[in-house]
Structures are given as structure tokens and as C-alpha cells.
Amino acid sequence: MFPVVPEQALLELARTEGGPDTLALLVRDQDTRRLLLLRAVLDAAEAAERSVCTTAQKARLREDWALLTEADRIPSADVPDPDPCPPDPDHRRGHAATRDDRDCGRDRDRQALPGARSAPAHAPAWFANPARARLFHPLTGPWARSCLRGLDAAPGPAEGERALRLRRDLAHFSAIAAVAAAGAGIAYSTRLTARAGVLALPSLGALHTARSGDVPVDVTCADGRLVLRQADAADVTVHLESGVGAWSGALAWTPAHALPGLTPAAPPLPLDDLDPYRELPPGPRHGNLRTPLALDDAERKRWLQVWSGTALALRSGGAQRLAEAGALLRCLIPLETPPDVGTGRGSCSATRREAFGGLLSSTPPDSVTLAATLVHELQHAKLAALGDLVTLHRAGPAARYFAPWRTDPRPYDGLLQGTYSHLAMAAFYQRRALVGGLPDRDWAWAQHARYRAQVGAALPALVGSPDLTVRGRRFVDEMAAVHDRMAGHPAPRGHVARAQAYVACARALWNQRHGSALPPSNG
């Protein structure tokens, strides 16, 4: 089921690049894994004890999946028919779903209506098909993982926070299905459940309910409009728009927002500050980056201003940087800026392995910083996606390696991830420094020198590891070759000297803190 990575693709990725076919291979594989993850949610729900997932919840899950499948079967007028629809849960039980099975008590038409949202010209298939757009949206991954954690719980009465989380997870899938059906122009009436006073409709917006808590909202979709009805409040009519967002004159409605396509041919890029699954999970990997940011008008305008120059900044660091951003990036998720980031060109960012295509970032100060953030974080996404297809090493999780960009010891895989992204940053800034006429050329040389020195300090441990596989050896050796070739266009000697001094100081401090307690790694 999973593709074989050709040798040429492996070497392209080792150079922190990747042609269109290579990037498309990674994307297709991640999308396939997303469908399998959703199938796992359905299977887990069907297998769960009724004390974990009730009969009514299972029935609603099947009902929502049938609506989602129906939306997937309706082709967009702008693109060819999509790939075969997602797995129908009824097929697992050995029979095709009948019309009555698919209707599941809903009152809806079987034909796409004129109100169906059209896809922007040249939109990729995952965007143009409303069902796929929702299933492949990065934050659907964290939702599915949360569902699986709740459904895999030991049998017994579901109580407290775990029961509340699972109930909300299953209710969110109803919203996902409703949004996909609305995008496909399917008429329906259904009941959704707001979470803590907010009904999030992914890619459309959010309704703030009159009552607090988890309250029901009746939704009717027809002719390109949603009517949201709740107790003790006036109906809210929401008008669908092409692409991302939906507008309403009601103060209770907050529309979803998107940035313009990175290139003229690209679809709008969601700037998602509404999805309830955008928060980073707890753990040491993300430090203090777990606070998502709800944007006000000023912050939104700041994002738009910075974004407007990002394509040019990416292109200045190499045409492949713009191409990989266009191929891999599916949404941006704003984060609050931690107090330790400071001012100037500082920002914080992260990716999540289960949210392929999503990038979390604080509000960047300028376009070059945002471009560098995209370069850095998309390398993590590429290497993680490659790791799903190719075993590069068999090193254990022990944290014992020196990384000049961290104060703590790193496991081998963490060192590989960091070195890979830093190698791309060194290449990005070198290309920018070699472009004549840039006002920040000297600063670009300084950044290149620092990143290249850091990579040079980490490579010996990577190259010398006995835990590399044959293909992993080819990958790391090619990384080292890229690092060596950068010497053909060296940074000014002053920048090189300062970068080497920085790395030497970082190594001395690291050895003082950790060296005596750890076995030798990279010297």
C-alpha cells in the first residue's frame, strides 16, 4: 500500500530539497495515512464497549460518515472526479450501504445544489473536493488521535475529563461532516453540539451560543446558506463563500480567515485561529508553545502584511523553497509569543507530526523571518514524512548527543531532525546572501555562518553512528556533501570566526553541564 522511495528522491530530500514528484509522493502517502487513521477511529468506535462509546454515539458516527462519503462522491465542477471515496463503515460489515442506511434519518437531497462552493482555479484535488479538504486538513489529525485515545480506554464507566473529551471529540466529527456536505452543496438538517459555548465549523467559522456549556444547535443547509438555530436566541444565517470562510451579519458569528495563495495559482491558505484542536499537546518537545492565539483585526492585518512579501523572500533563498511551501503547507495556526522570545526578528514556531501540512507560529515580525520559519519547519515535516516510508536509523531514544542549538542532550533522531532543518537554513541564507542588492545581505551571511557552523558540529555524530541503515547512510552522507559544498561560497571571515566561537562556547557549557554524566557521542 505504501510507496517505495526512489533513490533519486531520497538524495533530493537529503539535500533538503525535493522535486515536484518527490514532494507529491510524500503528500500522497500522508493523505493515505490520514484515511487509514480515520478508518481506525471508525473501527475503534465499533469495537468499543458501550460504557466507552454508546450505541447512540456509534449510530451518529456512522450517520456522519455516510454524509461525508456522500460529499466525497460529488465531483467539483473545477476538477476531475476525485479518487475513490473514503472507506464506508458499512462495507466492513460485509454489505454495501443502502439508500436508507446512508440517509440515517436525515432530510436532505441526493443531488448537489447550486449553492455548492466552487474551488479556486488550479486548486489541488485535496482542496477542490470538500470532503477531502476536511479530512486532509492538518488539524483533523489531532482530532483523530484524540478520538483514538478516548476510544481505546479500558472498559468501564466513562467519567470525568476523559468522558467529556470523548463526547466532544465525537461531536466535532459531526461538524466536520456538516461542513463537507455544505461545501458540496448537499441540503440537510442536523443537530450539532457547541463546545463550551462555541460551535466551531472548520473552514467556515464559529458560532458563539447564547448559553454557556455544551449546548445543541440545529443546522439547516440549503441554497448556499446555513441557518443555525438555538434556544433563547435569534436564528443566525451564514452565507458560504468560495474557499475558506463564511459571512453573517450576526454578532454571534466569527468567520474563518485565510491568507491569499502563496502564488497566483495557489488556493487561499487558512489562517486558523478557531479550530478547537489547534493547541499543542503537553510535553517537553514543544516547551512553552502550547498557547494558541485568537487574532484580533490588528494581528490579522499584521499577518497579511508580512505574508504579502513571503513568496519573494522564499524565492530569494532558492526556487525550491517556494515550491516546497506551495506543495506542503496547508494552514497556518497563530500562537502567542512566549515572553522569552524578545523583540526584533524573534518568533516561535512548531510542527506536529500528526498534523501534516500545518505550521504553528507566533506573529512574525517581517516577511524574511516568516520565510525562514517556513523553511525550518517544513524540513521537519518532510523528514517526518520520509521517516514513515524509510527507516533511516535504528538508534534508541537515549538523549546523549550535543546539539549546538540546544542546552539539553538530544536523542539521535532529534539530532538528525535538528541538523536537517539547520542545513536547510544554512542553504537558505547563503542563497539570500549571494543575491546582489539585498539590504540585509550582511545579516544573511551572519545567519548562514552560524547555521553552517552548528551543522558542522553535529554531523560527526550523525555520520559516525553505527545505527544508520544502508539508506540512512546514503541520506546522511549526502547531507554532509551539501555541507561541504557550501564552502565554495564562504561567508566573510569575521562571521565565520564569530560562528565558530559561538559553537565552541555552546559545546563548553554543554560539556560542563552534561559531559561527565553521558558517554562520549560527538566529541
C-alpha positions in Angstrom: 0.0 0.0 0.0 2.8 2.4 0.8 5.1 3.6 -2.0 8.8 2.9 -2.4 11.0 6.0 -2.2 13.3 6.0 -5.3 17.0 6.6 -4.8 16.8 9.9 -6.6 14.0 11.1 -4.3 16.0 10.1 -1.2 19.0 12.1 -2.4 16.8 15.1 -3.3 15.4 15.1 0.2 18.9 14.6 1.8 19.8 17.9 0.1 16.8 19.5 1.9 15.2 19.9 -1.5 12.7 17.7 -3.4 11.3 18.0 -6.9 7.6 18.0 -7.7 7.3 14.2 -8.0 9.2 13.7 -4.7 7.1 16.1 -2.7 3.9 14.7 -4.3 5.0 11.2 -3.2 5.2 12.4 0.4 1.9 14.2 0.3 0.0 11.3 -1.2 1.4 8.9 1.4 0.5 11.3 4.2 -3.1 11.6 2.8 -3.4 7.8 2.6 -2.3 7.5 6.2 -4.9 10.1 7.2 -7.7 8.0 5.6 -6.3 4.9 7.4 -6.3 6.9 10.7 -9.9 7.8 10.2 -10.8 4.1 9.4 -9.0 3.3 12.7 -11.3 5.7 14.5 -14.4 4.0 13.0 -13.1 0.5 13.8 -12.3 1.6 17.4 -15.7 3.1 17.9 -17.4 -0.1 16.6 -15.3 -2.3 18.8 -15.6 -0.1 22.0 -17.7 -1.2 24.9 -21.0 0.6 25.3 -19.7 2.0 28.5 -17.0 3.8 26.4 -18.9 4.6 23.2 -22.7 4.3 23.5 -25.0 2.8 20.9 -26.3 6.2 20.1 -22.8 7.6 19.6 -21.9 4.8 17.3 -25.0 5.3 15.2 -24.3 9.1 14.9 -20.7 8.4 13.9 -21.9 6.1 11.1 -24.5 8.7 10.1 -21.9 11.4 9.9 -19.5 9.2 7.9 -22.3 8.5 5.4 -22.8 12.2 4.9 -19.1 12.7 4.5 -19.0 9.9 2.0 -21.8 11.4 0.0 -20.0 14.7 -0.2 -16.9 12.9 -1.4 -18.9 11.3 -4.3 -20.0 14.7 -5.7 -17.3 15.9 -8.1 -16.4 19.6 -8.2 -17.0 21.4 -11.5 -13.5 22.7 -11.4 -11.5 19.5 -11.1 -11.7 15.9 -12.4 -13.6 13.3 -10.3 -11.7 12.6 -7.0 -10.1 9.4 -6.0 -12.3 6.6 -4.7 -14.3 7.8 -1.7 -13.2 7.1 1.8 -14.0 3.7 3.3 -17.7 3.3 4.1 -18.1 1.9 7.6 -21.0 -0.3 6.3 -18.6 -2.1 4.0 -16.7 -3.5 7.0 -19.8 -5.5 7.9 -19.9 -7.2 4.5 -22.7 -5.3 2.7 -22.9 -2.1 0.6 -24.8 0.7 2.2 -28.4 1.1 1.1 -30.0 4.4 0.5 -31.9 4.1 3.7 -28.6 3.3 5.5 -26.9 6.4 4.1 -29.9 8.7 4.8 -29.9 7.7 8.5 -33.0 9.7 9.2 -31.7 12.9 7.7 -33.9 15.1 5.5 -31.6 16.0 2.6 -31.5 16.0 -1.2 -29.4 13.5 -3.1 -28.2 16.0 -5.7 -25.7 18.8 -5.4 -27.4 22.2 -5.2 -26.5 25.5 -7.0 -25.2 26.7 -3.6 -22.1 24.4 -3.7 -18.9 26.3 -3.1 -16.6 26.3 -6.2 -12.9 25.7 -5.8 -10.4 28.4 -6.9 -8.8 27.9 -10.3 -5.9 25.5 -10.2 -6.8 24.3 -6.7 -5.2 20.9 -5.8 -7.6 18.0 -5.6 -7.5 17.9 -1.8 -8.7 21.5 -1.7 -11.3 21.3 -4.5 -13.1 18.2 -3.1 -14.9 19.4 0.1 -14.8 16.1 1.8 -11.1 15.6 1.2 -10.3 19.2 2.2 -11.8 18.5 5.6 -10.2 15.0 6.0 -6.8 16.2 4.9 -6.9 19.4 6.9 -3.9 19.3 9.3 -6.0 19.7 12.4 -8.2 16.7 11.6 -5.2 14.6 12.5 -5.0 15.7 16.2 -8.8 15.3 16.4 -8.5 11.7 15.2 -5.7 10.9 17.6 -7.7 12.3 20.5 -10.6 10.1 19.5 -8.5 7.0 19.4 -7.1 7.8 22.9 -10.6 8.1 24.2 -11.9 5.0 22.4 -9.0 2.8 23.5 -9.7 3.4 27.1 -10.3 0.4 29.3 -13.9 -0.7 29.6 -15.9 0.7 32.4 -18.0 3.8 33.2 -16.7 6.8 31.4 -16.2 9.5 33.9 -14.8 13.0 34.3 -12.5 14.7 31.9 -12.0 11.6 29.7 -15.7 11.1 29.1 -16.1 14.8 28.4 -13.2 14.8 25.9 -14.5 11.8 24.0 -18.1 13.2 23.9 -16.7 16.4 22.4 -14.4 14.6 20.0 -17.3 12.6 18.6 -19.5 15.7 18.4 -16.7 17.5 16.4 -16.8 14.9 13.7 -20.5 15.8 13.2 -19.3 19.4 12.5 -16.6 18.1 10.1 -19.2 16.1 8.1 -21.7 19.1 8.1 -19.0 21.4 6.7 -18.0 19.0 4.0 -21.6 18.4 2.9 -22.3 22.2 2.9 -19.2 22.7 0.6 -20.6 20.0 -1.7 -24.0 21.7 -1.9 -25.9 18.9 -0.2 -29.1 20.0 1.5 -29.5 18.6 5.0 -30.9 19.3 8.5 -29.0 18.1 11.5 -28.2 18.8 15.2 -24.7 19.7 16.3 -23.3 20.4 19.7 -21.4 23.5 20.7 -18.3 23.1 23.0 -18.2 25.4 26.0 -20.4 27.9 24.3 -18.7 27.8 20.9 -19.8 25.8 17.8 -16.7 25.5 15.6 -17.4 24.8 11.9 -13.9 24.1 10.4 -13.1 26.4 7.5 -16.3 28.3 7.9 -16.2 30.0 11.3 -17.6 29.7 14.8 -20.9 30.5 16.5 -20.9 31.8 20.0 -24.0 30.4 21.6 -26.4 32.3 23.9 -25.9 29.7 26.6 -22.6 28.6 28.0 -21.6 24.9 28.2 -22.2 22.2 25.6 -25.5 23.1 24.0 -27.3 21.8 21.0 -27.5 23.8 17.8 -29.9 22.8 14.9 -28.4 23.4 11.5 -30.2 23.6 8.2 -28.2 23.8 4.9 -29.8 24.8 1.6 -29.0 27.1 -1.3 -25.5 28.1 -0.2 -26.7 29.1 3.3 -26.6 27.6 6.8 -29.3 28.5 9.3 -28.1 28.0 12.9 -30.9 27.7 15.5 -30.5 27.6 19.2 -32.7 28.1 22.2 -33.2 31.6 23.6 -31.5 33.3 20.6 -32.4 34.5 17.2 -31.5 32.3 14.2 -28.1 33.0 12.6 -27.9 32.8 8.8 -24.4 32.1 7.5 -23.6 32.5 3.8 -21.0 30.2 2.3 -18.1 31.7 0.4 -15.7 30.1 -2.2 -12.7 28.6 -0.5 -12.4 29.5 3.2 -14.8 31.4 5.4 -18.5 32.3 5.5 -20.1 35.6 6.4 -23.1 36.6 8.5 -24.4 39.8 9.8 -24.9 38.3 13.3 -22.5 39.4 16.0 -22.5 35.8 17.4 -20.7 34.6 14.2 -16.9 34.8 13.8 -15.8 33.9 10.2 -12.8 31.8 9.5 -10.0 33.7 7.7 -7.4 32.8 5.1 -4.4 34.4 3.6 -4.1 34.8 -0.2 -2.5 32.0 -2.1 1.3 31.9 -1.8 1.4 32.2 -5.6 -1.3 33.4 -8.0 -2.2 29.8 -8.9 -2.4 28.6 -5.3 -5.6 28.4 -3.2 -6.1 30.6 -0.2 -4.2 29.4 2.9 -6.3 29.1 6.1 -5.1 31.2 9.0 -6.8 29.0 11.6 -7.4 30.6 15.0 -10.7 28.9 15.6 -10.2 25.1 15.5 -10.5 23.5 18.9 -7.7 21.1 18.1 -5.0 23.7 17.3 -3.5 23.6 20.8 -0.1 21.8 21.1 -0.1 18.8 23.4 1.8 18.9 26.7 5.4 17.6 26.8 9.0 18.7 26.6 9.1 18.8 22.8 7.1 22.0 22.4 8.3 23.7 25.6 6.0 26.7 26.3 4.5 27.0 22.8 1.1 25.5 23.8 -1.0 28.6 23.8 -2.9 29.2 20.5 -3.8 32.8 19.7 -7.2 34.2 18.7 -6.4 37.0 16.3 -7.9 40.5 16.5 -8.2 42.7 13.5 -4.8 44.3 14.1 -3.0 41.0 14.4 -4.8 39.7 11.3 -3.7 42.7 9.3 -0.1 42.2 10.6 -0.2 38.6 9.3 -1.5 39.8 5.9 1.2 42.4 5.7 4.0 40.0 6.5 2.6 37.3 4.3 2.4 39.6 1.2 6.2 39.5 1.0 6.8 35.9 2.0 6.8 34.4 -1.5 9.5 36.8 -2.7 11.6 36.2 0.4 11.3 32.4 -0.1 12.3 32.7 -3.8 15.4 34.7 -2.8 16.6 31.7 -0.9 16.1 29.3 -3.8 13.2 28.5 -6.1 12.8 25.1 -4.4 11.9 26.9 -1.1 8.8 28.5 -2.7 7.9 25.2 -4.4 8.1 23.1 -1.3 6.0 25.6 0.7 3.4 25.5 -2.1 3.3 21.7 -2.1 3.4 21.0 1.7 1.8 24.0 3.5 -2.0 23.7 4.1 -2.6 26.0 7.0 -1.0 28.4 9.5 -2.0 28.3 13.2 -1.2 31.5 15.1 0.5 31.1 18.5 1.0 33.6 21.3 4.6 34.8 21.5 6.3 33.5 24.7 7.8 36.2 26.8 11.3 34.8 26.4 11.4 35.4 22.6 12.0 39.1 22.9 11.8 41.7 20.2 13.5 42.3 16.8 13.4 39.3 14.5 12.4 36.7 17.1 9.5 34.4 16.7 8.5 30.9 17.8 7.1 28.1 15.7 6.4 24.4 15.7 5.0 21.5 13.6 3.1 18.4 14.7 3.7 15.0 13.3 0.0 14.2 13.4 -0.9 17.5 11.7 0.9 17.2 8.4 0.7 20.4 6.4 0.1 22.6 9.5 2.6 25.1 10.8 2.2 26.9 14.1 3.8 30.3 14.5 3.7 33.4 16.6 3.1 36.6 14.6 6.3 37.1 12.6 8.0 40.5 12.6 8.7 40.5 8.9 8.5 38.5 5.7 12.1 37.2 5.8 11.5 35.8 9.3 8.3 34.1 8.2 10.0 32.7 5.1 12.8 31.3 7.3 10.2 29.8 9.6 8.6 28.1 6.7 11.9 26.7 5.5 12.8 25.5 9.0 9.5 23.9 9.9 8.8 22.3 6.5 12.1 20.4 6.8 10.7 18.8 9.9 7.5 17.9 8.0 9.5 16.4 5.1 11.8 14.4 7.3 8.9 13.0 9.4 7.0 12.1 6.3 10.1 10.4 4.8 10.6 8.5 8.1 7.2 7.0 7.7 8.4 5.4 4.4 12.1 4.7 5.0 13.9 3.5 8.1 17.0 5.8 8.3 18.3 4.6 11.6 17.7 2.2 14.5 19.1 4.3 17.3 17.3 4.3 20.6 15.6 7.1 22.4 18.5 7.9 24.8 19.3 11.6 25.0 23.1 11.8 24.8 24.1 14.0 21.9 25.3 17.5 21.8 23.3 19.9 19.5 24.7 23.5 19.4 21.2 24.9 19.2 20.0 23.2 22.4 21.2 23.3 26.0 19.9 19.7 26.7 21.2 16.4 25.4 19.3 15.2 22.3 18.4 11.6 21.1 19.8 10.6 17.8 16.5 11.2 15.9 16.2 14.6 17.5 19.8 15.4 16.4 19.0 14.3 12.9 15.8 16.4 12.7 17.6 19.5 14.0 20.7 19.1 11.9 18.5 18.6 8.8 16.5 21.7 9.4 19.6 23.8 10.2 21.3 22.6 7.0 18.3 23.9 5.0 18.6 27.2 6.9 22.3 27.5 6.1 21.4 26.9 2.4 18.6 29.4 2.5 20.6 32.2 4.0 23.6 31.5 1.8 21.4 31.8 -1.3 20.0 35.1 0.0 23.5 36.4 0.8 24.6 35.7 -2.8 21.7 37.8 -4.2 23.0 41.2 -5.0 21.3 44.3 -3.7 19.6 42.9 -0.7 19.6 45.4 2.2 20.1 42.6 4.8 22.9 40.8 2.9 25.4 41.0 5.8 22.8 39.7 8.2 22.1 36.8 5.9 25.9 36.0 5.8 25.9 36.0 9.6 22.9 33.7 9.8 24.5 31.3 7.2 27.8 31.2 9.1 26.1 30.4 12.3 23.8 27.6 10.9 26.6 26.1 8.9 28.9 26.0 12.0 26.2 24.4 14.0 25.6 21.7 11.3 29.3 21.1 11.1 29.4 20.4 14.9 26.5 17.9 14.7 27.4 16.0 11.6 30.2 13.8 13.0 27.8 12.1 15.4 25.3 11.5 12.6 27.8 10.2 10.1 29.7 8.1 12.7 26.6 6.3 14.1 26.6 2.5 13.7 22.8 2.7 14.0 22.3 4.0 10.4 20.6 1.8 7.9 22.0 1.5 4.4 19.6 4.1 3.1 20.1 6.2 6.2 23.9 6.2 5.5 23.2 7.4 1.9 21.0 10.1 3.3 23.4 11.4 6.0 26.4 11.2 3.6 24.5 13.4 1.1 23.7 15.9 3.9 27.5 16.0 4.7 28.3 16.6 1.0 25.8 19.5 0.9 27.5 21.0 3.9 31.0 20.6 2.3 29.8 22.2 -1.0 28.8 25.4 0.9 32.5 26.1 1.4 32.6 27.1 -2.3 30.9 30.4 -1.3 32.2 31.1 2.2 30.8 33.8 4.4 33.1 36.7 5.4 35.8 35.6 7.8 34.5 37.7 10.6 31.1 36.0 10.5 32.8 32.6 10.3 35.0 33.3 13.3 32.1 34.5 15.4 30.0 31.5 14.5 32.8 29.1 15.4 33.3 30.8 18.7 29.6 30.6 19.4 29.6 26.8 18.8 32.8 26.3 20.9 31.2 28.2 23.8 28.0 26.2 23.5 30.0 23.0 23.5 32.0 24.0 26.6 28.8 24.9 28.5 27.1 21.7 27.4 30.1 19.6 28.5 30.2 21.4 31.8 26.6 20.5 32.4 26.2 17.1 30.9 29.6 15.7 29.7 30.5 13.8 32.9 27.2 12.1 33.1 27.0 10.9 29.5 29.0 8.5 27.4 31.1 10.1 24.5 29.0 11.0 21.5 30.2 13.6 19.1 33.2 14.8 21.0 
